[in-house]
Amino acid sequence: MSGSAEMDLRFPIGLLFLLLGTILTVFGVVTNGDTAMYAPSAGVNINLVWGVVLIGFGLVMTGLALRAVTRRRRQGT
């Protein structure tokens, strides 16, 4: 196999979560001072918290995909 057939599925999933996490984090930072918006969640900025969680998950997925590519290249396959 060659080309895109060898692409690890973790890479596009990781990029998707990085993108969504970045959007959610930026929204959470922009709306950080809106206390009425976060009153139902006991004042916790849910958008900011989950944005950071999604960015972390995206980084893990992307890192695992890149690690698999470097291992595959080292093995020569």
C-alpha positions, 0 to 999 in steps of 0.5 A: 500500500502507498499514499493515502491508504497508509494514513492513520485515522487518528490524524484527521480525527485529531485535527478535527478535535483541535479545530473544534476545541480551538473554536470552543476555547475562543468562544469561552474566552470571549464570553468569560465575563457573561455571568448570566450565560454561565449561571445555569452551570453554577458559574463554570465556563463550560465552553472554556473547560471543554474547549481545553479538553478537546484541544488536549484530546486532539493533541493526543490523537495527532501525536499518536498518529505522528508517532506511528508514522515515524515508527513505520518510517524507522522500520522501513515499511 
